[in-house]
Amino acid sequence: MNHASIPLHLTVLTGASRGMGLAMARQLLDAGHELVTLSRSTSEDLARAAVAAGTPLQQWNVDLGAPEAVARRLGDWLAGLDAGHYASLTLINNAGVIPQIAPLSRLQPADIARAMRVGLEAPMLLTAAFLAATEGWVVPRKVLNISSGLGRRAIASQASYCAAKAGMDHFSRSVALDEALKPHGARICSLAPGVIDTGMQLQLRSADASAFPDAGNFAQLKDGGQLTSPEEAAARVLAWLERPDFGEQVVADVRQP
């Protein structure tokens, strides 16, 4: 397919190497979005999917635990784009890490720092770079932050993850206020994607109950068939992104109407 004269929808997606992120990447390519992924590793399967779909794909192998350099690279790259070539621009901050499942007092400082850098600092820096580099663009711009119910309901032994997601929700609220004052401001939403059957969920339900009191609850979700597949969750999240009222509710959950 020749995209040279067709305005493209450009999406930048973090955490696309596995789970829901990989499923979103595949679905975005199938939908014809030009895609830039920012992940710890690249995917040959994703590269083949892009060729099959005839859709442009760039896979950046980056460390979001050192987000300043990644944000500078993204900002510089976006600033060099031709605005007339695109119908919309979207940033999806999906990457996140779960540190050791234990009370905060038992964690190593480096583990806490990495969880906060990947889960909160990186989304903030990437969002800042995305908005600054494209501020003069008049096409629709969106920032979708993948949050979690754990940013709104704390659990034991996950202080870093809960704090990062709560921070993501609240910085989204603040940025939405900033953008609402601009003539062509971006729309932003911090969206909880539901409970998904991923490696992260496996970590939680397999944890030692003495260190993680909620392990049994997560196991019950799996046993009760209450987990959605990464593919189904990705479809729900991307459908939310396409809603005409996207951004009106800045902190949201896919399980809400």
LINQUIVEN-V637984 format. One record per pair of residues at least 6 apart in sequence whose ideal C-beta (glycine too) atoms are under 8 Angstrom apart, sorted by the first residue. I is the first residue (numbers start at 0). GAP is how many residues later the second one is. If there is no record, write none. Layout:
BEGIN
i=[I I]
gap=[GAP GAP]
END
This chain:
BEGIN
i=[0 0 2 2 2 2 6 6 6 6 7 7 7 7 7 7 7 8 8 8 8 8 8 8 8 8 9 9 9 9 9 9 9 9 9 10 10 10 10 10 10 10 10 10 11 11 11 11 11 11 11 11 11 11 11 12 12 12 12 12 12 12 12 12 12 13 13 13 13 13 13 13 13 13 13 13 13 14 14 14 14 14 14 14 14 15 15 15 15 15 15 15 15 15 15 16 16 16 16 16 16 17 17 18 18 18 18 18 19 19 19 19 19 19 19 19 19 20 20 20 21 21 21 22 22 22 22 22 23 23 23 23 23 24 24 24 24 24 25 25 25 26 26 26 26 27 27 28 28 28 28 28 28 28 29 29 30 31 31 32 33 33 33 33 34 34 34 34 34 35 35 35 35 35 36 36 36 36 36 37 37 37 37 37 37 37 38 38 38 38 38 39 39 39 39 40 41 41 42 45 45 46 46 49 49 59 59 61 61 61 62 63 63 63 63 63 64 64 64 64 65 66 66 66 66 66 66 67 69 69 69 70 70 70 70 70 71 73 73 73 73 74 74 74 74 75 77 77 77 77 77 78 82 82 82 82 82 85 85 86 86 87 87 87 87 88 88 88 88 88 88 88 89 89 89 89 89 90 90 90 90 90 90 91 91 91 92 92 92 92 92 92 92 92 92 93 94 94 94 95 95 95 95 95 95 95 96 96 96 96 96 97 97 97 97 97 97 98 98 98 98 98 98 98 99 99 99 99 100 100 100 100 100 100 100 100 101 101 101 102 102 102 102 103 103 103 105 106 110 111 114 114 114 115 115 115 117 118 118 118 118 118 119 119 119 119 119 122 122 122 123 126 126 126 126 126 129 129 129 130 130 130 130 130 133 133 134 136 137 139 140 140 140 141 141 141 141 141 141 141 142 142 142 142 142 142 143 143 143 143 143 143 144 144 144 144 144 144 144 145 145 145 146 146 146 146 146 146 146 146 147 147 147 147 148 148 148 149 149 149 149 150 150 150 150 150 150 150 150 150 151 151 151 151 151 153 154 154 154 155 155 155 156 156 156 156 156 157 167 168 168 171 171 171 171 171 172 172 172 174 175 175 175 175 177 178 178 178 178 186 186 187 187 188 188 188 188 188 188 188 189 189 189 190 190 190 190 190 191 191 191 191 192 192 192 192 193 193 193 193 193 193 194 194 194 194 194 195 195 195 195 195 196 196 196 196 196 197 200 200 200 200 203 203 203 203 204 204 204 204 204 205 206 207 208 208 219 220 227 232 235 236 239 239 239 248]
gap=[53 54 31 51 52 53 77 78 79 80 24 25 26 48 77 78 79 22 23 24 25 77 78 79 80 81 23 24 25 26 71 76 78 79 80 17 22 23 24 25 78 79 80 81 23 24 25 26 62 77 78 79 80 114 118 8 11 12 15 22 23 24 25 79 81 7 23 24 25 50 78 79 80 81 108 109 112 6 23 24 49 79 80 81 131 6 8 9 21 22 23 27 30 43 78 20 22 23 24 25 26 180 181 177 179 180 181 211 74 126 173 176 178 210 213 214 217 18 73 74 21 24 208 207 208 210 211 212 68 70 210 213 214 10 12 18 21 24 20 23 208 204 207 208 211 7 210 6 17 20 21 24 26 28 19 23 207 21 23 22 21 22 23 52 15 20 21 22 23 21 22 23 24 41 9 20 21 22 23 22 24 26 32 36 57 88 20 21 22 23 56 21 22 23 24 20 17 19 16 11 13 10 12 6 7 10 13 7 8 11 7 6 31 53 54 58 49 52 53 57 51 50 51 54 55 58 59 57 52 55 56 51 54 55 57 58 57 52 55 56 59 54 55 57 58 57 11 51 52 55 56 54 51 53 54 55 56 51 53 52 53 51 52 53 54 41 45 48 50 51 52 53 51 52 53 54 151 35 36 39 51 52 53 52 54 149 29 30 33 34 50 51 52 53 75 52 23 24 27 22 23 50 52 65 68 69 17 18 21 22 64 17 60 63 102 105 106 8 12 13 15 16 61 62 6 7 8 11 56 57 102 103 106 107 110 111 55 109 110 53 54 56 108 8 55 56 105 53 49 48 45 46 49 44 47 48 46 41 42 45 46 49 43 44 47 48 51 22 45 48 47 16 18 44 48 61 11 13 56 10 12 44 48 55 7 52 47 47 46 47 43 45 46 44 45 46 47 99 104 105 29 32 43 44 45 46 44 45 47 93 96 97 23 24 27 43 44 45 46 45 47 91 18 21 22 25 43 44 45 104 13 17 44 45 43 46 104 8 11 12 15 11 13 14 15 16 17 18 39 41 13 14 17 40 99 8 7 58 59 56 57 58 50 54 55 56 57 54 22 21 82 16 17 18 78 79 17 77 78 13 11 12 71 74 7 6 7 8 9 59 60 59 62 51 57 58 60 61 62 63 60 61 62 46 49 61 62 63 60 61 62 63 40 43 44 61 34 39 42 59 60 61 6 26 31 32 33 31 32 33 34 37 25 30 31 32 33 32 17 20 21 26 8 10 11 14 10 13 14 16 17 9 8 7 6 7 6 6 8 21 18 17 6 12 14 7]
END
